[in-house]
Amino acid sequence: MATFLTGLVLGAIVAFIGPSLLPQGLRSAFTDLLLRAIGAVAILFAIASTSFVRVPDGHLGQLFRVYGGGSLGGGRIIAVRGENGPQARILSPGFHPWLLVNVLYDVDTSIPEVNIPKGKVGILTAKDGASLRPGQAFADPFPARLGYQMLDAEAFLLNGGQRGPQLSVLTPGKYRLNRYLWDVALVDAKEVKAGFVGVIKSNVHADVDFGTLKADKPANCDVIPIGRPDEKGRVDAPIVPVGCVGVWDKSLQPGQYYFNPEAFSLTEIDTRAQVWTYSGGYRRANISLTVDAKGDIVQNRTEVDVPFNKEDADRAIFVKMEGWDVPLELRVVAQVSPAEASCVVAGVGTLKQVEDRVLTPSIRAITRDVAGGSYEITEAKVDESGKPILDKDGKPIFVTVNRPTKVLDLINQRPLIEGEIERRIRPEAHKSCVTIREVRLGEPAIPPELLVAVRREQLATQLARAFVQERAAQEKRVDSEKAKATADQQSKLVEAEINVQRSVQNAQAARNEGQGERDKLSLISEGQQKQVGVLGPEATVKLRQFELMLETIAKFANAHPEVFTAALTNAQKFVPNVQVGGGGGDGIAGMLMAILGQSLSAAPAQPATGQPAAGQPPAARR
């Protein structure tokens, strides 16, 4: 402005006053014309120097009119029709000629464009515009036909834009915003992760366009009933249609969303299966059984602390069973379906609040009821004798009965107890819009005193079996050693066996020989008796003696034929030709001896083996 006034004054002085100030000798028509031309140029330069604006790249020019406009009225702060004050019009980057723009306006070209980075959202607040309606917290969204044209201050003010916080937001990108009208705040965009859904609690009643979730402004915002009319105990969850004030009945699917977090509050609900574990916080006792060197069973009782993990849902559940306090570990698998997510948020809150406020107390109570009460079991119907009752087709009739729960049932009937707890807890969880997928019992900390008797019996039985097996092994080892020794002595055993067989045969031969001898002697005895009857006893004895003598001589002759031959050859030297016996020896024996003597003497002399015949000269002997 100073430059403009200085140039304008100097130009006027030179053009209009300058000629009169020159000496008379220097004045002429030419000099007057020259001074007027210089003054005009100075005036034109002053005007031209204030009649353009250059806006740098990445910036914008904001105008504040100082002269030549009327006053703003009606509480307005942005001029649309040239009034003095902040102007709705802005200048984009580049060169802008405008007569006396720098005289009539204050031009600010230092304002940068608004940059919304990735993952952020720009929250708009308008400083001018129509007032919000009574009860209205946020301005209506930009009309769909205009869209982001409403960011232009003139379009915003001329098309009914409302002052205050806006529902429409800026997505990532660059924008030229009139800072006289707009305030921009950067916040994080909302992202619904995979495995989750986003439940929206709306503070406005308006049209909705979230990309995957769109709805016109609803005319009816009555609460949508949930569950069956006859269902008792279900949580009261006020759910409304999309676009109404309250918790919407439809949820946002996984993805990234840009909206005003003050107008729409998003709660993420995990729709994946949740595992709630109840464990720790107790002491586990154990009785170990060992066998000493004598074979006696020795008991040793120990206790260890089972710590509570803070990541678990809660501590183990203590149940009273048959007078015993049994800490029972439990694992519950629960899930919230996307359709029930709004019910959870409107009725209870977050999934963690459902777990802590609703389901954990129910799980504890139901587990204690089942463990300390009874459970259902399907079994065959039996008569008084214990035999199953059959139907007309010959098949057993099954009935469902309630059986009192015992401590050892936690081991022996675990699936039935798990099923009973699951059957009872599902309706309770359904009241809170949660589905129970399964219930599983952990390793029960049964008092070891209840298991000692069974374990001792099992150990004793196993020891007895081990003793039997060891004895059988020893017997097999002895048999093996015996078989090995037998194999080593096989030749001797075969020889002994042959000897045994030989002895058996010899004994049989001896028996046969004895039998023959006995038969022979019997026959001889009979013959001798007959001889005695014919010859008399004495003659019979002598005859027998002679026979025995002959047998002896025959055996000797068979054994030593050379001796007998030599004896026969020289018999005439020793035996007389005739033997005369006396003294009553004239019996048969005498007669036989005489005949023998004559035979010997009559026999021709035969030389002995290796000797010359009798009467042969010595020369012939050589």
For each residue, the residues with C-beta under 8 A, 3 or more apart:
1: 4 5 50 102 103
2: 5 6
3: 6 7 46 49 50
4: 1 7 8 46 47 49 50 100 102 103
5: 1 2 8 9 46
6: 2 3 9 10 46
7: 3 4 10 11 42 43 45 46 47 49
8: 4 5 11 12 42 43 46 47
9: 5 6 12 13
10: 6 7 13 14 39 42
11: 7 8 14 15 38 39 40 41 42 43 44 45 46
12: 8 9 15 16 17 39 43
13: 9 10 16 17 18 39
14: 10 11 17 18 35 36 38 39 42
15: 11 12 18 35 36 37 38 39 40 42 43
16: 12 13 19 36 39
17: 12 13 14 20 21
18: 13 14 15 21 22 35 36 38 39
19: 16 22 27 31 32 35 36
20: 17
21: 17 18
22: 18 19 26 27 31 35
23: 26 27
24: 27
25:
26: 22 23 31
27: 19 22 23 24 31 32
28: 31 32
29: 32 33
30: 33 34
31: 19 22 26 27 28 34 35
32: 19 27 28 29 35 36
33: 29 30 36 37
34: 30 31 37 38
35: 14 15 18 19 22 31 32 38 39
36: 14 15 16 18 19 32 33 39 40
37: 15 33 34 40 41
38: 11 14 15 18 34 35 41 42
39: 10 11 12 13 14 15 16 18 35 36 42 43
40: 11 15 36 37 43 44
41: 11 37 38 44 45
42: 7 8 10 11 14 15 38 39 45 46
43: 7 8 11 12 15 39 40 46 47
44: 11 40 41 47 48
45: 7 11 41 42 48 49
46: 3 4 5 6 7 8 11 42 43 49 50
47: 4 7 8 43 44 50 51 99 100
48: 44 45 51 52
49: 3 4 7 45 46 102
50: 1 3 4 46 47 100 101 102 103
51: 47 48 97 98 99 100 101 102
52: 48 95 96 97 98 101
53: 61 91 95 96 98 101 102 107 109
54: 94 95 96 109
55: 59 60 61 91 92 93 94 96 109
56: 59 93 109
57: 93
58: 93 112 113
59: 55 56 93 109 110 111 112 113
60: 55 90 91 92 93 109 111 112 113 176
61: 53 55 90 91 92 96 107 108 109 111
62: 86 87 90 91 107 108 111 178 179 180
63: 86 87 89 90 91 105 106 107
64: 85 86 87 105 106 107 108 180
65: 68 69 79 82 83 84 85 87 104 105
66: 84 104 105 106
67: 84 103 104
68: 65 82 84 104
69: 65 79 82 83 84 85
70: 82 83 84
71: 83 84
72: 76 77 79 83 84 85
73: 76
74:
75:
76: 72 73 79 128
77: 72 85 86 127 128 180
78: 85 86 87 88 127 128 153 157 178 180 181
79: 65 69 72 76 82 83 84 85 86 87 88
80: 83 88 153 154 157 158
81:
82: 65 68 69 70 79 87
83: 65 69 70 71 72 79 80
84: 65 66 67 68 69 70 71 72 79
85: 64 65 69 72 77 78 79
86: 62 63 64 77 78 79 180 181
87: 62 63 64 65 78 79 82 90 105 180
88: 78 79 80 152 153 154 157 178 180 181
89: 63 153 154
90: 60 61 62 63 87 153 176 178
91: 53 55 60 61 62 63 96 107 109
92: 55 60 61 176
93: 55 56 57 58 59 60
94: 54 55
95: 52 53 54
96: 52 53 54 55 61 91 101
97: 51 52
98: 51 52 53 101
99: 47 51
100: 4 47 50 51 103 104
101: 50 51 52 53 96 98 104 105 107
102: 1 4 49 50 51 53 105 107
103: 1 4 50 67 100
104: 65 66 67 68 100 101
105: 63 64 65 66 87 101 102
106: 63 64 66
107: 53 61 62 63 64 91 101 102
108: 61 62 64 111
109: 53 54 55 56 59 60 61 91
110: 59
111: 59 60 61 62 108 179
112: 58 59 60 115
113: 58 59 60 174 175 176 177
114: 122 170 174 175 176 177 184
115: 112 173 174
116: 120 121 122 170 171 172 173 174 175 186
117: 120 172 186
118: 172
119: 172 188 189 256
120: 116 117 172 186 187 188 189
121: 116 169 170 171 172 186 187 188 189 258 259 260
122: 114 116 169 170 171 175 184 185 186
123: 165 166 169 170 184 185 186 187 260 261 262
124: 165 166 168 169 170 182 183 184
125: 164 165 166 182 183 184 185
126: 129 139 156 161 162 163 164 166 181 182
127: 77 78 163 180 181 182 183
128: 76 77 78 153 157 163 180 181
129: 126 139 156 157 160 161 162 163 164
130: 160 161 162 163
131: 162 163
132: 136 137 138 139 162 163 164
133: 136
134:
135:
136: 132 133 139 162 204
137: 132 165 203 204 263
138: 132 164 165 166 167 203 204 206 260 262 263
139: 126 129 132 136 161 162 163 164 165 166 167
140: 162 167 206
141: 166 167 168 206 207 209
142: 146 147 148 150 161 166 168
143: 146 147 150 159
144: 147
145:
146: 142 143 149 150 155 159
147: 142 143 144 150
148: 142 151 175
149: 146 152 155
150: 142 143 146 147 155 156 159 161 168
151: 148 155 156 175 176 177 182
152: 88 149 155 156 178
153: 78 80 88 89 90 128 156 157 178 180 181 182
154: 80 88 89 157 158
155: 146 149 150 151 152 158 159 161
156: 126 129 150 151 152 153 159 161 181
157: 78 80 88 128 129 153 154 161 181
158: 80 154 155
159: 143 146 150 155 156
160: 129 130
161: 126 129 130 139 142 150 155 156 157
162: 126 129 130 131 132 136 139 140 166
163: 126 127 128 129 130 131 132 139
164: 125 126 129 132 138 139
165: 123 124 125 137 138 139 260 262 263
166: 123 124 125 126 138 139 141 142 162 169 260
167: 138 139 140 141 204 206 259 260 263
168: 124 141 142 150
169: 121 122 123 124 166 258 259 260
170: 114 116 121 122 123 124 173 175 184
171: 116 121 122 258
172: 116 117 118 119 120 121
173: 115 116 170
174: 113 114 115 116
175: 113 114 116 122 148 151 170
176: 60 90 92 113 114 151
177: 113 114 151 181 182 184
178: 62 78 88 90 152 153 181 182
179: 62 111 182 183
180: 62 64 77 78 86 87 88 127 128 153
181: 78 86 88 126 127 128 153 156 157 177 178
182: 124 125 126 127 151 153 177 178 179
183: 124 125 127 179
184: 114 122 123 124 125 170 177
185: 122 123 125
186: 116 117 120 121 122 123
187: 120 121 123 261
188: 119 120 121
189: 119 120 121 256 257 258
190: 198 256 257 258 259 261 266
191: 255 256 257
192: 196 197 198 252 253 254 255 256 257 266 268
193: 196 254 268
194: 254
195: 254 270 271 272
196: 192 193 254 268 269 270 271
197: 192 251 252 253 254 268 269 271 338 341
198: 190 192 251 252 253 257 266 267 268 269
199: 247 248 251 252 266 267 268 269 341 342 344 345
200: 242 247 248 251 252 264 265 266
201: 246 247 248 264 265 266 267 345
202: 205 243 244 245 246 247 248 263 264 265
203: 137 138 245 262 263 264 265
204: 136 137 138 167 245 263 264
205: 202 217 218 221 243 244 245
206: 138 140 141 167 217 243
207: 141 215 216 217 243
208: 213 214 215 242 243
209: 141 214
210: 213 214 252 257 259
211: 214 255 257
212: 252 253 255
213: 208 210 242 250 252
214: 208 209 210 211
215: 207 208 218 241 242 243
216: 207 243
217: 205 206 207 243
218: 205 215 221 241 242 243 244
219:
220: 241
221: 205 218 240 241 244 245 246
222: 240
223: 238 239 240 246
224: 239 240 241 249
225: 229
226: 234 237 239 343 433
227: 231 234
228: 231
229: 225
230:
231: 227 228 234 431
232:
233: 431
234: 226 227 231 430 431
235: 343 347 348 431 432 433
236: 347
237: 226 247 342 343 344 346 347 433
238: 223 246 247 346
239: 223 224 226 246 247 248 249 342 343 346
240: 221 222 223 224 244 245 246 247 248 249
241: 215 218 220 221 224 244 248 249
242: 200 208 213 215 218 248 249 250
243: 202 205 206 207 208 215 216 217 218 248
244: 202 205 218 221 240 241 248
245: 202 203 204 205 221 240
246: 201 202 221 223 238 239 240 346
247: 199 200 201 202 237 238 239 240 342 345 346
248: 199 200 201 202 239 240 241 242 243 244 251 342
249: 224 239 240 241 242 342
250: 213 242 342
251: 197 198 199 200 248 269 338 341 342
252: 192 197 198 199 200 210 212 213 255 257 266
253: 192 197 198 212 338
254: 192 193 194 195 196 197
255: 191 192 211 212 252
256: 119 189 190 191 192
257: 189 190 191 192 198 210 211 252 266
258: 121 169 171 189 190
259: 121 167 169 190 210 263 264
260: 121 123 138 165 166 167 169 263 264
261: 123 187 190 264 265 266
262: 123 138 165 203
263: 137 138 165 167 202 203 204 259 260
264: 200 201 202 203 204 259 260 261
265: 200 201 202 203 261
266: 190 192 198 199 200 201 252 257 261
267: 198 199 201 345 350
268: 192 193 196 197 198 199
269: 196 197 198 199 251 336 341 344 345 350 351
270: 195 196 274 336 351
271: 195 196 197 335 336 337 338 341
272: 195 335
273: 333 334 335 437
274: 270 333 334 335 336 351 355
275: 331 332 333
276: 312 313 331 332 333 334 355 359 360 363
277: 309 312 313 329 330 331 332
278: 312 313 314 315 316 317 329 330 331 332 360 363 364
279: 306 308 309 312 315 316 329 330 442
280: 306 307 308 309 312 315 316 329
281: 306 307 308 315 316 327
282: 306 315 316 318 327 445
283: 303 304 305 306
284: 303 304 306 327 445
285: 301 302 303 445 447 448
286: 301 302 303 304 448
287: 299 300 301 302 448 449 451 452 455
288: 299 300 302
289: 297 298 299 300 452 455 456 459
290: 297 298 300
291: 295 296 297 298 459 463
292: 295 296 298
293:
294:
295: 291 292 463
296: 291 292
297: 289 290 291 456 459 460
298: 289 290 291 292
299: 287 288 289 452
300: 287 288 289 290
301: 285 286 287 448
302: 285 286 287 288
303: 283 284 285 286
304: 283 284 286
305: 283
306: 279 280 281 282 283 284 316 327 445
307: 280 281
308: 279 280 281 312 315
309: 277 279 280 312
310:
311:
312: 276 277 278 279 280 308 309 315
313: 276 277 278 332 355 360
314: 278 360 364
315: 278 279 280 281 282 308 312
316: 278 279 280 281 282 306 327 328 329 330 442 445
317: 278 327 328 329 330 363 364 367 368
318: 282 325 326 327 328
319: 325 326 328 367 368 371 372
320: 323 324 325 326 368 371 372
321: 324 326 371 372 405 406 407 410
322: 406 407
323: 320
324: 320 321 407 447 450
325: 318 319 320
326: 318 319 320 321 371 407 410 444 445 446 447
327: 281 282 284 306 316 317 318 444 445
328: 316 317 318 319 367 371 410 441 442 444 445
329: 277 278 279 280 316 317 441 442 443 444 445
330: 277 278 279 316 317 363 367 421 439 440 441 442
331: 275 276 277 278 439 440 441 442
332: 275 276 277 278 313 359 363 425 436 438 439 440
333: 273 274 275 276 436 437 438 439 440
334: 273 274 276 355 359 429 434 435 436 437
335: 271 272 273 274 434 435 437
336: 269 270 271 274 340 341 344 351 433 434 435
337: 271 340 341 435
338: 197 251 253 271 341
339:
340: 336 337 343 344 433 434 435
341: 197 199 251 269 271 336 337 338 344 345
342: 199 237 239 247 248 249 250 251 345 346
343: 226 235 237 239 340 346 347 433
344: 199 237 269 336 340 341 347 348 349 350 351 354 432 433 434
345: 199 201 247 267 269 341 342 348 349 350
346: 237 238 239 246 247 342 343
347: 235 236 237 343 344 432 433
348: 235 344 345 353 354 357 358 432 433
349: 344 345 353 354 357
350: 267 269 344 345 353 354
351: 269 270 274 336 344 354 355
352: 355 356
353: 348 349 350 356 357
354: 344 348 349 350 351 357 358 359 432 434
355: 274 276 313 334 351 352 358 359 360
356: 352 353 360
357: 348 349 353 354 360 361
358: 348 354 355 361 362 428 429 431 432
359: 276 332 334 354 355 362 363 425 428 429 432 434
360: 276 278 313 314 355 356 357 363 364
361: 357 358 364 365
362: 358 359 365 366 425 428 429
363: 276 278 317 330 332 359 360 366 367 425
364: 278 314 317 360 361 367 368
365: 361 362 368 369
366: 362 363 369 370 421 424 425 428
367: 317 319 328 330 363 364 370 371 421
368: 317 319 320 364 365 371 372
369: 365 366 372 373 424
370: 366 367 373 374 375 405 417 420 421 424
371: 319 320 321 326 328 367 368 405 410 417
372: 319 320 321 368 369 405
373: 369 370 404 405
374: 370 402 403 404 405
375: 370 402 403 405 409 413 416 417 419 420
376: 400 401 402 403 416 420 423
377: 400 401 402 403 413 416
378: 398 399 400
379: 398 399 401
380: 388 389 396 397 398 399
381: 388 389 396 397 398 399
382: 385 386 387 388 389
383: 386 387 389
384:
385: 382
386: 382 383
387: 382 383
388: 380 381 382 396 397
389: 380 381 382 383 396 397
390: 393 394 395 396 397
391: 394 395 396 397
392:
393: 390
394: 390 391
395: 390 391
396: 380 381 388 389 390 391
397: 380 381 388 389 390 391
398: 378 379 380 381
399: 378 379 380 381
400: 376 377 378
401: 376 377 379
402: 374 375 376 377
403: 374 375 376 377
404: 373 374
405: 321 370 371 372 373 374 375 409 417
406: 321 322 409
407: 321 322 324 326 410 446 447 450
408: 411 412 446 450
409: 375 405 406 412 413 414 416 417
410: 321 326 328 371 407 413 414 417 441 444 446
411: 408 414 444 446
412: 408 409
413: 375 377 409 410 416 417
414: 409 410 411 417 418 441
415: 418 419
416: 375 376 377 409 413 419 420
417: 370 371 375 405 409 410 413 414 420 421 441
418: 414 415 421 422 439 440 441
419: 375 415 416 422 423
420: 370 375 376 416 417 423 424
421: 330 366 367 370 417 418 424 425 439
422: 418 419 425 426 436 438 439
423: 376 419 420 426
424: 366 369 370 420 421 427 428
425: 332 359 362 363 366 421 422 428 429 436 439
426: 422 423 429 430 435 436
427: 424 430 431
428: 358 359 362 366 424 425 431 432
429: 334 358 359 362 425 426 432 434 435 436
430: 234 426 427 433 434 435
431: 231 233 234 235 358 427 428
432: 235 344 347 348 354 358 359 428 429
433: 226 235 237 336 340 343 344 347 348 430
434: 334 335 336 340 344 354 359 429 430
435: 334 335 336 337 340 426 429 430
436: 332 333 334 422 425 426 429 439
437: 273 333 334 335
438: 332 333 422
439: 330 331 332 333 418 421 422 425 436
440: 330 331 332 333 418
441: 328 329 330 331 410 414 417 418 444
442: 279 316 328 329 330 331
443: 329
444: 326 327 328 329 410 411 441
445: 282 284 285 306 316 326 327 328 329
446: 326 407 408 410 411 450 451
447: 285 324 326 407 450 451
448: 285 286 287 301 451 452
449: 287 452
450: 324 407 408 446 447
451: 287 446 447 448 454 455
452: 287 289 299 448 449 455 456
453: 456 457
454: 451 457 458
455: 287 289 451 452 458 459
456: 289 297 452 453 459 460
457: 453 454 460 461
458: 454 455 461 462
459: 289 291 297 455 456 462 463
460: 297 456 457 463 464
461: 457 458 464 465
462: 458 459 465 466
463: 291 295 459 460 466 467
464: 460 461 467 468
465: 461 462 468 469
466: 462 463 469 470
467: 463 464 470 471
468: 464 465 471 472
469: 465 466 472 473
470: 466 467 473 474
471: 467 468 474 475
472: 468 469 475 476
473: 469 470 476 477
474: 470 471 477 478
475: 471 472 478 479
476: 472 473 479 480
477: 473 474 480 481
478: 474 475 481 482
479: 475 476 482 483
480: 476 477 483 484
481: 477 478 484 485
482: 478 479 485 486
483: 479 480 486 487
484: 480 481 487 488
485: 481 482 488 489
486: 482 483 489 490 493
487: 483 484 490
488: 484 485
489: 485 486 492 493
490: 486 487 493 494
491: 494 495
492: 489 495 496
493: 486 489 490 496 497
494: 490 491 497 498
495: 491 492 498 499
496: 492 493 499 500
497: 493 494 500 501
498: 494 495 501 502
499: 495 496 502 503
500: 496 497 503 504
501: 497 498 504 505
502: 498 499 505 506
503: 499 500 506 507
504: 500 501 507 508
505: 501 502 508 509
506: 502 503 509 510
507: 503 504 510 511
508: 504 505 511 512
509: 505 506 512 513
510: 506 507 513 514
511: 507 508 514 515
512: 508 509 515 516
513: 509 510 516 517
514: 510 511 517 518
515: 511 512 518 519
516: 512 513 519 520
517: 513 514 520 521
518: 514 515 521 522
519: 515 516 522 523
520: 516 517 523 524
521: 517 518 524 525
522: 518 519 525 526
523: 519 520 526 527
524: 520 521 527 528
525: 521 522 528 529
526: 522 523 529 530
527: 523 524 530 531
528: 524 525 531 532 540 544
529: 525 526 532 533
530: 526 527 533 534
531: 527 528 534 535 539 540 543
532: 528 529 535 536 537 540
533: 529 530
534: 530 531
535: 531 532 539 540 543 588
536: 532 539 540
537: 532 540 541
538: 541 542
539: 531 535 536 542 543 587 588
540: 528 531 532 535 536 537 543 544
541: 537 538 544 545
542: 538 539 545 546 587 588 589
543: 531 535 539 540 546 547 588 589
544: 528 540 541 547 548
545: 541 542 548 549
546: 542 543 549 550 589 592
547: 543 544 550 551
548: 544 545 551 552
549: 545 546 552 553
550: 546 547 553 554
551: 547 548 554 555
552: 548 549 555 556
553: 549 550 556 557 564
554: 550 551 557 558
555: 551 552 558 559
556: 552 553 559 560 563 564
557: 553 554 560 561 563 564
558: 554 555 561
559: 555 556
560: 556 557 563 564
561: 557 558 564 565
562: 565 566 608 609
563: 556 557 560 566 567
564: 553 556 557 560 561 567 568
565: 561 562 568 569 606 608 609
566: 562 563 569 570 608
567: 563 564 570 571
568: 564 565 571 600 603 606
569: 565 566 605 606 607 608
570: 566 567 573 574
571: 567 568 574 575 600 601 603
572: 575 600 601 605
573: 570
574: 570 571
575: 571 572 579 597 600 601
576: 579 597
577: 597 598 601
578: 594 597 598
579: 575 576 590 593 594 597
580:
581: 585 586 590 593
582: 585
583:
584: 587
585: 581 582 589 590
586: 581 590 591
587: 539 542 584 590 591
588: 535 539 542 543 591 592
589: 542 543 546 585 592 593
590: 579 581 585 586 587 593 594
591: 586 587 588 594 595
592: 546 588 589 595 596
593: 579 581 589 590 596 597
594: 578 579 590 591 597 598
595: 591 592 598 599
596: 592 593 599 600
597: 575 576 577 578 579 593 594 600 601
598: 577 578 594 595 601 602
599: 595 596 602 603
600: 568 571 572 575 596 597 603
601: 571 572 575 577 597 598
602: 598 599
603: 568 571 599 600
604:
605: 569 572 613 614
606: 565 568 569 613
607: 569 611 612 613 614
608: 562 565 566 569 611
609: 562 565
610:
611: 607 608
612: 607 616 620 621
613: 605 606 607 616
614: 605 607
615:
616: 612 613 620 621
617: 620 621
618: 621 622
619: 622
620: 612 616 617
621: 612 616 617 618
622: 618 619
